[in-house]
Structures are given as C-alpha cells and as structure tokens.
Amino acid sequence: MLTDEALYWLALHKAPGIGPKRFYRLLAAFGTAQAVWNSEFGALAAVVGSKVAGDLLVYRQSCSLREEQEKVKKAGCRVLLVKDPAYPPLLKKIIDPPPVLYYYGEFRPEDRLAVALIGSRKATPRGLTTATELAAGLAAQGVTVVSGLARGIDSAAHRGALTVKGGRTVAVLGSGLDRVYPPENATLAAKIAQRGVVCSEFPLGTPPYAGNFPARNRVISGLSLGVTVVEATHDSGSLITVDFALEQGRDVFAVPGPIEREGSKGPHGLIKQGAFLVEEVKDILDALNLPFLAVDNEPLPRMSAGAADSALTPTEQKIWDLLAAGETHIDHLIRASALPPATVNAALVMLEMKGAVIEVAAKTFRRATTTSATE
C-alpha cells in the first residue's frame, strides 16, 4: 500500500510538463508533493511559470490518487521514490534522477556493479554472438548487465546474462511497464523480472513514444559504471546513451568490427575519440578497476556484496588514503587522484561494498568507522 505522500509523488510525476527538473524545483519550494498538489495558481506560477501552473491545475481536476494506486496494484508492480533507501545509488547520483521508478523484480546491493551493453536493433549474427558472450562473461564475474530490452543487441545482452547461474540483468523501458516494447519481448521481460529488474520512469499506460527513448537511455547509463557499444551506425540512438554516459562521468567502451560494415562505424568512431577498445570482458573490468576471477569457461559464483576484509587494489588504496582527512566530496577525490571520474566512481563503489567507506551525503564519502582496510 502506497503512502498518501507517495501517491502525490506519482500524481505530480505524471502531470503534463513536470519533468525531473521542475519536479525537484516544486518540491524544494513547497516541501512535499502534497503541498505542491494543493497549492494555488499564483504560488505555482512563481516557481514553474503560468502555463505549466495552469496545466497542472487542469490536470489536478481529472486525476484521482486512488485510481493511480489501483493501477499500480492491478499491474502488480512496485514503486520506488528517489528518497527511498532502495533507490539505485548510482542512478541517484546523476543530475535530476527520475523522481519515481516503476519496476518488477528486485534491486539488490550488488547491482551497484553494473555495466550497460547496448547497440544496433538490426544487429548482425556476429554482433548478437558478441553481445551474448560479453553479457554472459560480465554476469559470470558478478556484474549486472543493463540494457534497454530493444530488438538486436539489447535483447542478446539480457539473454546472455540470463544464461549464467545467478546472473543479473536490468531492463530499462521507454514506455510504461504495462506496455512492453517491442511486444515480442514480453516473455523475455518476465524472465528478467525473475532474475533482475524491469523498470521505467514512465507512468503505467505510457506508450513507447519515440521521444521517450532518450530519457530511457539516460537511465541506462545512470544505472551503470560504464557503457559498452556493440555494433552501431554513426547516427545510432546508442550514441545518445554514450553522450549521457560522458555527462555522468561514466566510462565508454566499444567493440570493433569489420571496417566495411555500417555497424562498425559507431564503435570505431568512439574508439577514435578515446573510448576503451573491448576484445574481452577483462578489458572492461580492468578499466573499471574491478577484480577479474579467471575460470575455464565455467560460470562463476557471484562476488560477495560485503567483503569488508578484502584487500584493496592500488586504485582503491589511493582513494582510501585520500579519505584520511575525513569527509571528502567526489570532485576533490577526482582532482587529487588525477584519475578519470568513472575510475574513481568504480573504486568508491568497490570500497563501499568492501565496507571500507560510506557515503555520508550526496557524493561525499568518508572512511567507515569499522573496517579491516589498512593503510
């Protein structure tokens, strides 16, 4: 059962013209979503302008909070607000994260170790095989595979992760959860929900409008430590995800292909611009400073989400040393370490999972009070 305030969040989130930026602006001005909902035109217009305020008042007359609750109940999905402890921590750190996430399945702490795998909808057999193998390899190493449930590379990535015992994958939709797109992936979505998460920031009933997919791509990169592109033309929508990844300080990886294929132009262009060239899973893990557990083509047991006595890598040790002075913002850690933002971000995730550091405020970290990490 959703709380009254949660219902007001859902209603406000669904209101026309209220994207994340305006949502947070209104919340900051009025304190609660309920207070926003009950405010008069003049007060609302002072924050978001007269047109949006007027549209909100009109929408308010036709919106039933209880109907929203019934829709969620009927769909059998769950709802996360950005203020909820279970909200994905990586996503929460991006600028203006989705205020509301609708989802099937379960977000887990180990999903903080996540890599996106995306690419062409019209993938070649080689591309599909590559995506499947990379996803299976990442899942075997305890990395959650994030993608967009689209035809082609996305579907192959999800399926690859599911081939590994204990492998996890997250699918991000550009529609409401009850409007799975493409429709032929409904069965795949159900399988993902059993082993991972199917999520969307779009309210139930939202069709898969083309304009929704850039927002979907922003969430894909936001949930991930890095984004890997397998086959994409020079104007592919996958490159929109890459742009978001760069804005969010995530690493970008690209899989090269035959030079005569259109699907190789996107990855090759990214490599020319400095993306990491990927030939195997270890290339991704090394760049992200994640441990690689080598095996002979056998699925691996999942990595522990809280190994406080684990040895620190050189990069983790460097961040640990910089935290000796006390609470430190991630921007200072990046400057002081001279490491790429994505590398620092990945190291902090690993240190958190090892119990060595904790995040005390937005993007501000300190050493944990009890940890076996040593200087």
VENSULRA-V781676 format. One record per residue. N is the residue number from 1. RES is the residue in one letter. SS is DSSP state (2 for helix, 1 for strand, 0 for the rest). PSI is psi as a letter, one per 20 degrees, with the letter a starting at -180 (999 if undefined). OMEGA is omega in degrees with one decimal (NA if undefined). Layout:
n=N res=RES ss=SS psi=PSI omega=OMEGA
n=N res=RES ss=SS psi=PSI omega=OMEGA
This chain:
n=1 res=M ss=0 psi=p omega=179.3
n=2 res=L ss=0 psi=q omega=176.3
n=3 res=T ss=0 psi=r omega=178.7
n=4 res=D ss=2 psi=g omega=-179.3
n=5 res=E ss=2 psi=h omega=177.4
n=6 res=A ss=2 psi=h omega=178.0
n=7 res=L ss=2 psi=h omega=176.8
n=8 res=Y ss=2 psi=h omega=174.8
n=9 res=W ss=2 psi=g omega=-179.8
n=10 res=L ss=2 psi=g omega=-179.2
n=11 res=A ss=2 psi=g omega=-179.2
n=12 res=L ss=2 psi=h omega=178.4
n=13 res=H ss=2 psi=h omega=-177.3
n=14 res=K ss=2 psi=i omega=-174.4
n=15 res=A ss=0 psi=q omega=179.8
n=16 res=P ss=0 psi=p omega=176.9
n=17 res=G ss=0 psi=i omega=-178.9
n=18 res=I ss=0 psi=n omega=173.5
n=19 res=G ss=0 psi=a omega=-178.4
n=20 res=P ss=2 psi=g omega=-178.0
n=21 res=K ss=2 psi=g omega=-179.7
n=22 res=R ss=2 psi=h omega=178.0
n=23 res=F ss=2 psi=g omega=-177.6
n=24 res=Y ss=2 psi=h omega=177.1
n=25 res=R ss=2 psi=g omega=178.3
n=26 res=L ss=2 psi=g omega=-179.8
n=27 res=L ss=2 psi=h omega=178.5
n=28 res=A ss=2 psi=h omega=-177.0
n=29 res=A ss=2 psi=h omega=-172.2
n=30 res=F ss=2 psi=i omega=174.6
n=31 res=G ss=0 psi=g omega=179.6
n=32 res=T ss=0 psi=q omega=177.3
n=33 res=A ss=2 psi=h omega=178.5
n=34 res=Q ss=2 psi=g omega=178.8
n=35 res=A ss=2 psi=h omega=175.5
n=36 res=V ss=2 psi=g omega=-176.2
n=37 res=W ss=2 psi=h omega=-174.9
n=38 res=N ss=0 psi=j omega=-176.9
n=39 res=S ss=0 psi=q omega=179.6
n=40 res=E ss=0 psi=r omega=-176.1
n=41 res=F ss=2 psi=g omega=-175.5
n=42 res=G ss=2 psi=g omega=-179.6
n=43 res=A ss=2 psi=g omega=178.8
n=44 res=L ss=2 psi=g omega=-178.5
n=45 res=A ss=2 psi=h omega=179.5
n=46 res=A ss=2 psi=h omega=-177.5
n=47 res=V ss=2 psi=g omega=-173.6
n=48 res=V ss=2 psi=j omega=179.3
n=49 res=G ss=0 psi=q omega=-172.8
n=50 res=S ss=2 psi=h omega=-177.7
n=51 res=K ss=2 psi=g omega=-179.4
n=52 res=V ss=2 psi=h omega=178.7
n=53 res=A ss=2 psi=g omega=178.6
n=54 res=G ss=2 psi=g omega=178.3
n=55 res=D ss=2 psi=h omega=-180.0
n=56 res=L ss=2 psi=g omega=179.2
n=57 res=L ss=2 psi=g omega=178.0
n=58 res=V ss=2 psi=g omega=179.4
n=59 res=Y ss=2 psi=h omega=-177.5
n=60 res=R ss=2 psi=h omega=-178.4
n=61 res=Q ss=2 psi=h omega=-175.7
n=62 res=S ss=2 psi=i omega=-175.3
n=63 res=C ss=0 psi=p omega=176.4
n=64 res=S ss=0 psi=p omega=-179.8
n=65 res=L ss=2 psi=h omega=-179.1
n=66 res=R ss=2 psi=h omega=176.2
n=67 res=E ss=2 psi=h omega=177.5
n=68 res=E ss=2 psi=g omega=179.0
n=69 res=Q ss=2 psi=h omega=179.7
n=70 res=E ss=2 psi=h omega=178.0
n=71 res=K ss=2 psi=g omega=179.2
n=72 res=V ss=2 psi=g omega=179.9
n=73 res=K ss=2 psi=g omega=-179.0
n=74 res=K ss=2 psi=h omega=179.9
n=75 res=A ss=2 psi=h omega=-179.9
n=76 res=G ss=0 psi=j omega=-178.9
n=77 res=C ss=0 psi=r omega=177.7
n=78 res=R ss=1 psi=r omega=-176.4
n=79 res=V ss=1 psi=p omega=174.4
n=80 res=L ss=1 psi=p omega=171.4
n=81 res=L ss=1 psi=q omega=-176.6
n=82 res=V ss=0 psi=h omega=-179.7
n=83 res=K ss=0 psi=i omega=-178.8
n=84 res=D ss=0 psi=q omega=-179.5
n=85 res=P ss=0 psi=h omega=-176.8
n=86 res=A ss=0 psi=i omega=179.5
n=87 res=Y ss=0 psi=p omega=-175.7
n=88 res=P ss=0 psi=p omega=-174.5
n=89 res=P ss=2 psi=h omega=178.4
n=90 res=L ss=2 psi=g omega=-179.7
n=91 res=L ss=2 psi=h omega=-179.0
n=92 res=K ss=2 psi=h omega=-175.4
n=93 res=K ss=0 psi=i omega=-179.9
n=94 res=I ss=0 psi=r omega=178.2
n=95 res=I ss=0 psi=p omega=178.8
n=96 res=D ss=0 psi=m omega=177.9
n=97 res=P ss=0 psi=q omega=178.1
n=98 res=P ss=0 psi=p omega=179.7
n=99 res=P ss=0 psi=h omega=-176.2
n=100 res=V ss=1 psi=p omega=171.3
n=101 res=L ss=1 psi=p omega=170.6
n=102 res=Y ss=1 psi=p omega=-177.0
n=103 res=Y ss=1 psi=q omega=167.5
n=104 res=Y ss=1 psi=q omega=179.3
n=105 res=G ss=1 psi=b omega=-175.7
n=106 res=E ss=0 psi=p omega=169.9
n=107 res=F ss=0 psi=p omega=-179.2
n=108 res=R ss=0 psi=q omega=179.8
n=109 res=P ss=2 psi=h omega=-178.0
n=110 res=E ss=2 psi=i omega=177.5
n=111 res=D ss=2 psi=i omega=173.2
n=112 res=R ss=2 psi=h omega=173.3
n=113 res=L ss=0 psi=n omega=-174.6
n=114 res=A ss=1 psi=q omega=176.3
n=115 res=V ss=1 psi=p omega=177.8
n=116 res=A ss=1 psi=q omega=176.7
n=117 res=L ss=1 psi=o omega=-173.8
n=118 res=I ss=1 psi=r omega=177.7
n=119 res=G ss=1 psi=a omega=-171.5
n=120 res=S ss=0 psi=q omega=171.6
n=121 res=R ss=0 psi=h omega=179.5
n=122 res=K ss=0 psi=m omega=-174.0
n=123 res=A ss=0 psi=q omega=174.1
n=124 res=T ss=0 psi=r omega=174.9
n=125 res=P ss=2 psi=h omega=178.6
n=126 res=R ss=2 psi=g omega=179.9
n=127 res=G ss=2 psi=g omega=179.0
n=128 res=L ss=2 psi=g omega=178.6
n=129 res=T ss=2 psi=g omega=179.8
n=130 res=T ss=2 psi=g omega=-179.7
n=131 res=A ss=2 psi=g omega=179.2
n=132 res=T ss=2 psi=g omega=-177.2
n=133 res=E ss=2 psi=g omega=178.6
n=134 res=L ss=2 psi=g omega=-179.6
n=135 res=A ss=2 psi=g omega=178.5
n=136 res=A ss=2 psi=g omega=179.4
n=137 res=G ss=2 psi=g omega=177.5
n=138 res=L ss=2 psi=g omega=179.9
n=139 res=A ss=2 psi=h omega=178.9
n=140 res=A ss=2 psi=h omega=178.9
n=141 res=Q ss=0 psi=j omega=177.9
n=142 res=G ss=0 psi=j omega=-180.0
n=143 res=V ss=0 psi=p omega=176.2
n=144 res=T ss=1 psi=p omega=-178.8
n=145 res=V ss=1 psi=p omega=-179.1
n=146 res=V ss=1 psi=p omega=175.7
n=147 res=S ss=1 psi=a omega=-170.0
n=148 res=G ss=0 psi=j omega=177.0
n=149 res=L ss=0 psi=j omega=179.1
n=150 res=A ss=0 psi=r omega=174.1
n=151 res=R ss=0 psi=q omega=173.8
n=152 res=G ss=0 psi=c omega=-172.6
n=153 res=I ss=2 psi=g omega=-178.7
n=154 res=D ss=2 psi=g omega=-179.2
n=155 res=S ss=2 psi=g omega=178.8
n=156 res=A ss=2 psi=h omega=179.5
n=157 res=A ss=2 psi=g omega=178.7
n=158 res=H ss=2 psi=g omega=-178.2
n=159 res=R ss=2 psi=h omega=179.0
n=160 res=G ss=2 psi=g omega=179.5
n=161 res=A ss=2 psi=h omega=-178.1
n=162 res=L ss=2 psi=i omega=178.1
n=163 res=T ss=0 psi=i omega=-176.9
n=164 res=V ss=0 psi=p omega=177.5
n=165 res=K ss=0 psi=p omega=-178.7
n=166 res=G ss=0 psi=i omega=-179.1
n=167 res=G ss=0 psi=q omega=-178.0
n=168 res=R ss=0 psi=q omega=177.3
n=169 res=T ss=1 psi=q omega=179.7
n=170 res=V ss=1 psi=p omega=176.9
n=171 res=A ss=1 psi=p omega=-179.9
n=172 res=V ss=1 psi=p omega=-175.9
n=173 res=L ss=0 psi=q omega=172.9
n=174 res=G ss=0 psi=k omega=-178.7
n=175 res=S ss=0 psi=r omega=173.3
n=176 res=G ss=0 psi=q omega=-178.0
n=177 res=L ss=0 psi=h omega=-179.8
n=178 res=D ss=0 psi=j omega=178.5
n=179 res=R ss=0 psi=l omega=-177.1
n=180 res=V ss=0 psi=p omega=178.9
n=181 res=Y ss=0 psi=p omega=-3.2
n=182 res=P ss=0 psi=q omega=-173.8
n=183 res=P ss=2 psi=h omega=-179.5
n=184 res=E ss=2 psi=i omega=178.7
n=185 res=N ss=2 psi=j omega=-179.9
n=186 res=A ss=2 psi=g omega=178.9
n=187 res=T ss=2 psi=g omega=177.2
n=188 res=L ss=2 psi=g omega=178.7
n=189 res=A ss=2 psi=g omega=179.3
n=190 res=A ss=2 psi=h omega=178.5
n=191 res=K ss=2 psi=h omega=178.9
n=192 res=I ss=2 psi=g omega=-178.7
n=193 res=A ss=2 psi=h omega=178.7
n=194 res=Q ss=2 psi=h omega=-174.4
n=195 res=R ss=2 psi=i omega=-176.6
n=196 res=G ss=0 psi=c omega=-176.1
n=197 res=V ss=1 psi=p omega=165.1
n=198 res=V ss=1 psi=p omega=-173.3
n=199 res=C ss=1 psi=r omega=177.8
n=200 res=S ss=1 psi=q omega=172.0
n=201 res=E ss=0 psi=i omega=-176.6
n=202 res=F ss=0 psi=p omega=-179.0
n=203 res=P ss=0 psi=q omega=177.0
n=204 res=L ss=0 psi=q omega=-179.3
n=205 res=G ss=0 psi=i omega=-178.6
n=206 res=T ss=0 psi=p omega=177.7
n=207 res=P ss=0 psi=r omega=179.7
n=208 res=P ss=0 psi=m omega=178.3
n=209 res=Y ss=0 psi=q omega=-179.4
n=210 res=A ss=2 psi=h omega=-178.6
n=211 res=G ss=2 psi=i omega=179.4
n=212 res=N ss=2 psi=h omega=-168.0
n=213 res=F ss=2 psi=h omega=171.7
n=214 res=P ss=2 psi=h omega=176.9
n=215 res=A ss=2 psi=g omega=176.0
n=216 res=R ss=2 psi=g omega=-178.7
n=217 res=N ss=2 psi=h omega=178.2
n=218 res=R ss=2 psi=h omega=178.4
n=219 res=V ss=2 psi=h omega=177.7
n=220 res=I ss=2 psi=g omega=-179.9
n=221 res=S ss=2 psi=h omega=-179.4
n=222 res=G ss=2 psi=h omega=179.0
n=223 res=L ss=0 psi=i omega=-167.0
n=224 res=S ss=0 psi=q omega=172.8
n=225 res=L ss=0 psi=h omega=-180.0
n=226 res=G ss=1 psi=r omega=-178.2
n=227 res=V ss=1 psi=p omega=-179.5
n=228 res=T ss=1 psi=p omega=-178.9
n=229 res=V ss=1 psi=p omega=175.9
n=230 res=V ss=1 psi=o omega=-178.8
n=231 res=E ss=0 psi=o omega=176.9
n=232 res=A ss=0 psi=p omega=175.9
n=233 res=T ss=0 psi=r omega=-175.8
n=234 res=H ss=0 psi=i omega=179.3
n=235 res=D ss=0 psi=k omega=-176.8
n=236 res=S ss=0 psi=q omega=174.1
n=237 res=G ss=0 psi=h omega=177.6
n=238 res=S ss=2 psi=h omega=-178.4
n=239 res=L ss=2 psi=h omega=173.0
n=240 res=I ss=2 psi=g omega=176.7
n=241 res=T ss=2 psi=h omega=178.4
n=242 res=V ss=2 psi=g omega=178.6
n=243 res=D ss=2 psi=g omega=177.8
n=244 res=F ss=2 psi=h omega=-180.0
n=245 res=A ss=2 psi=g omega=179.9
n=246 res=L ss=2 psi=g omega=177.2
n=247 res=E ss=2 psi=h omega=-176.4
n=248 res=Q ss=0 psi=j omega=179.3
n=249 res=G ss=0 psi=k omega=178.5
n=250 res=R ss=0 psi=q omega=175.3
n=251 res=D ss=1 psi=q omega=179.0
n=252 res=V ss=1 psi=p omega=-179.5
n=253 res=F ss=1 psi=q omega=-179.1
n=254 res=A ss=1 psi=p omega=179.0
n=255 res=V ss=1 psi=o omega=-179.3
n=256 res=P ss=0 psi=r omega=179.3
n=257 res=G ss=0 psi=a omega=179.3
n=258 res=P ss=0 psi=p omega=-172.1
n=259 res=I ss=0 psi=h omega=-177.5
n=260 res=E ss=0 psi=i omega=-176.0
n=261 res=R ss=0 psi=p omega=178.1
n=262 res=E ss=0 psi=h omega=-178.3
n=263 res=G ss=2 psi=i omega=177.2
n=264 res=S ss=2 psi=i omega=-174.1
n=265 res=K ss=2 psi=h omega=178.7
n=266 res=G ss=2 psi=g omega=178.1
n=267 res=P ss=2 psi=g omega=-179.4
n=268 res=H ss=2 psi=h omega=177.1
n=269 res=G ss=2 psi=h omega=178.7
n=270 res=L ss=2 psi=g omega=178.9
n=271 res=I ss=2 psi=g omega=176.9
n=272 res=K ss=2 psi=h omega=-178.5
n=273 res=Q ss=0 psi=j omega=174.3
n=274 res=G ss=0 psi=j omega=177.1
n=275 res=A ss=0 psi=q omega=177.4
n=276 res=F ss=1 psi=p omega=176.2
n=277 res=L ss=1 psi=p omega=-176.3
n=278 res=V ss=0 psi=p omega=172.3
n=279 res=E ss=0 psi=h omega=-179.9
n=280 res=E ss=0 psi=r omega=-177.7
n=281 res=V ss=2 psi=h omega=-177.7
n=282 res=K ss=2 psi=h omega=178.3
n=283 res=D ss=2 psi=g omega=179.9
n=284 res=I ss=2 psi=g omega=-177.5
n=285 res=L ss=2 psi=h omega=179.1
n=286 res=D ss=2 psi=g omega=-178.8
n=287 res=A ss=2 psi=h omega=-178.9
n=288 res=L ss=0 psi=j omega=179.6
n=289 res=N ss=0 psi=k omega=177.7
n=290 res=L ss=0 psi=q omega=-178.0
n=291 res=P ss=0 psi=q omega=177.4
n=292 res=F ss=0 psi=p omega=-179.9
n=293 res=L ss=0 psi=n omega=-173.7
n=294 res=A ss=0 psi=p omega=175.5
n=295 res=V ss=0 psi=r omega=179.6
n=296 res=D ss=0 psi=m omega=174.4
n=297 res=N ss=0 psi=k omega=178.3
n=298 res=E ss=0 psi=q omega=175.4
n=299 res=P ss=0 psi=q omega=-177.2
n=300 res=L ss=0 psi=q omega=169.1
n=301 res=P ss=0 psi=q omega=-178.2
n=302 res=R ss=0 psi=q omega=178.6
n=303 res=M ss=0 psi=q omega=177.7
n=304 res=S ss=0 psi=q omega=180.0
n=305 res=A ss=0 psi=i omega=-176.8
n=306 res=G ss=0 psi=m omega=-179.6
n=307 res=A ss=0 psi=n omega=-173.1
n=308 res=A ss=0 psi=h omega=-177.4
n=309 res=D ss=0 psi=j omega=-180.0
n=310 res=S ss=0 psi=q omega=176.4
n=311 res=A ss=0 psi=q omega=179.5
n=312 res=L ss=0 psi=q omega=172.5
n=313 res=T ss=0 psi=r omega=177.9
n=314 res=P ss=2 psi=h omega=179.1
n=315 res=T ss=2 psi=g omega=177.9
n=316 res=E ss=2 psi=h omega=179.1
n=317 res=Q ss=2 psi=h omega=179.7
n=318 res=K ss=2 psi=g omega=178.1
n=319 res=I ss=2 psi=g omega=178.7
n=320 res=W ss=2 psi=g omega=179.4
n=321 res=D ss=2 psi=h omega=-179.1
n=322 res=L ss=2 psi=h omega=179.6
n=323 res=L ss=2 psi=j omega=-179.3
n=324 res=A ss=2 psi=h omega=-177.5
n=325 res=A ss=2 psi=i omega=-179.7
n=326 res=G ss=0 psi=b omega=-177.8
n=327 res=E ss=0 psi=p omega=-173.8
n=328 res=T ss=1 psi=p omega=177.8
n=329 res=H ss=1 psi=q omega=-177.2
n=330 res=I ss=2 psi=h omega=179.1
n=331 res=D ss=2 psi=h omega=177.5
n=332 res=H ss=2 psi=h omega=178.9
n=333 res=L ss=2 psi=h omega=179.1
n=334 res=I ss=2 psi=g omega=-179.5
n=335 res=R ss=2 psi=g omega=-174.9
n=336 res=A ss=2 psi=h omega=-178.6
n=337 res=S ss=2 psi=i omega=-175.7
n=338 res=A ss=0 psi=k omega=178.0
n=339 res=L ss=0 psi=q omega=176.4
n=340 res=P ss=0 psi=q omega=179.7
n=341 res=P ss=2 psi=g omega=-178.2
n=342 res=A ss=2 psi=h omega=179.2
n=343 res=T ss=2 psi=g omega=177.8
n=344 res=V ss=2 psi=g omega=179.7
n=345 res=N ss=2 psi=g omega=179.7
n=346 res=A ss=2 psi=h omega=179.4
n=347 res=A ss=2 psi=h omega=178.6
n=348 res=L ss=2 psi=h omega=176.9
n=349 res=V ss=2 psi=g omega=-179.5
n=350 res=M ss=2 psi=g omega=178.7
n=351 res=L ss=2 psi=h omega=176.2
n=352 res=E ss=2 psi=g omega=-177.9
n=353 res=M ss=2 psi=h omega=176.9
n=354 res=K ss=0 psi=i omega=179.5
n=355 res=G ss=0 psi=j omega=-176.1
n=356 res=A ss=0 psi=h omega=179.7
n=357 res=V ss=1 psi=r omega=174.0
n=358 res=I ss=1 psi=q omega=176.7
n=359 res=E ss=1 psi=o omega=-174.3
n=360 res=V ss=1 psi=h omega=176.8
n=361 res=A ss=1 psi=r omega=-178.0
n=362 res=A ss=0 psi=o omega=176.6
n=363 res=K ss=0 psi=k omega=178.3
n=364 res=T ss=1 psi=p omega=-171.5
n=365 res=F ss=1 psi=q omega=171.2
n=366 res=R ss=1 psi=r omega=176.4
n=367 res=R ss=1 psi=q omega=174.6
n=368 res=A ss=0 psi=q omega=-177.1
n=369 res=T ss=0 psi=h omega=177.8
n=370 res=T ss=0 psi=o omega=178.0
n=371 res=T ss=0 psi=q omega=-179.9
n=372 res=S ss=0 psi=j omega=175.1
n=373 res=A ss=0 psi=p omega=-176.6
n=374 res=T ss=0 psi=q omega=179.0
n=375 res=E ss=0 psi=999 omega=NA
